[in-house]
Amino acid sequence: MRMGILFFLISCLLLLTNHHHLFCPVEATQNLEYPYSFMTADAEKAAARKYDYIIAGGGTAGCPLAATLSQNYSVLVLERGGSPYGNPVTADNKDFFKVFGNASDYPYELEGFVTEDGVQTTRGRVLGGGTSVNAGFYSRASLQYIRSAVRDGLLEAGVLPYHGYTLDNLAGTKISATIFDKKGSRHTAADLLHYANPDNIVVLLNATASRILFDSSTGKLKASGVDFISSTDGKSYQVSANKSSDLSEVILSAGPIGSPQLLLLSGIGPSDELEKLNITVHLDLKSVGKGVQDPPRSTVVIESPKPLEFGNIQVVGIIDKSNIYIEPTSYFREINATHKQYLGAIFSKVAYPLSRGELWLRSKDPLDTPYVRYNYFSNPLDLQECMVGVKTLSHISMTSSIQEYAFNVSGNTKMLRFSGSALPENPSDNDALAKFCKDTLASIWHYHGGCQVDLVIDQRYCVKGIDNLRIVDNSIYKDSPGTNPQATTMMLGRYTGLRILQEHMQN
């Protein structure tokens, strides 16, 4: 298993480090929105061909997967969103909070939804997936560009040792990395399409996969194509895998909401749920949509009396002997034309919750986000972990590094000014800690599961009981890996692509 993980990491590095930069700039063309010659919104033209690989989802895993497979085989990527290029909203790190805080204002980048637990969250709707809209925790940055009072606060609060800059997942305080460059420009998973063979790939935008097509002529169910809806012209289309090749596949890479949803819409899942919606059952696979998780987040937001630079999320404190990660950032709100409110937010994440939930269809319409319930804190141990995190936030807020941002109240008296819920005055008050966890419960956007390994898919990521159908995205995770899952998910796409190429060579 460890050798497999080692190959996983090395293979991704081979893709990424053969050039001067971790992510190579996109091609220089006159069309800023469509910088690659193989990007298109022409659904009719794209559907007229057959492909060795049809990938439903051009997100964090789908882009490196497609780039890898295109080296030897024809590939179609169906991406329900548009292009992240030529769009300052997705390109600039300073717009992250504006976009995430107002998802309804940015329908071409994000889709907001509310879980059945009542928690508001979002999912990416753009080429590159979450990497085109998220906080960017991943790639390398120079230490001289890092400033963070919270780093010193973590150390003062006893979150030790200090590891400096490292990508390793170590207990203590560290500075990690970001996919934003020194100018604050974002580099997404879509940039990895630079490495694709342009003669072998089509990336179709504004195309929502609606159903997997099957062929049972051999006596066993085999994925043979995909139905999809184009939001460009509002029409439905059908695209087929290359029947002349036994190796052709449909690969789901639509994320932890889209991939289980597409299985269910295609008649793969719990038969009783499918029959309620009059969906023909092709395979009674009970675990589809089950075991989903979203690590709960608690947040304290502190107003600053002095200007703050925008801070990417790069500092992290990992509390030893617990499942708590502490991550800070800083940003501002424009109150009016002449006044900005400067804020620092510190997140506490329960990294490996025990509570699990489920996803099920809202309707047969592929454009309807499914119901999903994560059952936050249904396991009491998760609430206990959260309380450890909030207690750490309280200790950090009392350190001299954070008290520098207190407001003068009267005379020599200073107090922190909270935006939203204030931290408990007594960090030993368990009732107050638990209340803060529940009052500030939010998603940290690391939700996963619904198509887990050994339950829905096998060790090769192939769907059990169906030929020529795989799933490659974070819906296969039982737990969210590391501080932030995007690096692992990008590598998952690259690794699986190489693994498939290797399988073909052996055959």
Secondary structure, DSSP 8 states (H G I E B T S, - for coil): -HHHHHHHHHHHHHHHSSSSSSS------S-SS--STTEE--HHHHHTSEESEEEE--STTHHHHHHHHTTTS-EEEE-SSB--TT-HHHHBGGGHHHHHHTGGG-TTTEEEEE-TTS-EEEEE-BTTGGGGTS--B-S---GGG---HHHHHHHHTT---EEEE--S--SEEEE--BSB-TTSBB--GGGGGGGS-TTSEEEE-SEEEEEEEEE-TTSS-EEEEEEEEETTT--EEEEEE-TT-TT-EEEE-SHHHHHHHHHHHTTEE-HHHHHHTT---SEE-TTTTEEEB--EEEEEEEEESS----B-S-EEEE-TTSSEEEEEEEEEEEEETTEEEEEEEEEEEESS----EEEE-S-S-TTS--EEE--TT-SHHHHHHHHHHHHHHHHHHTSHHHHTT-EEEETTEEE-EESSS---S-TT-HHHHHHHHHHT-EE-S--B-SS-BTTTB-TTSBBTT-BTEEE-SGGG-SS--SS-THHHHHHHHHHHHHHHHHHHHH-
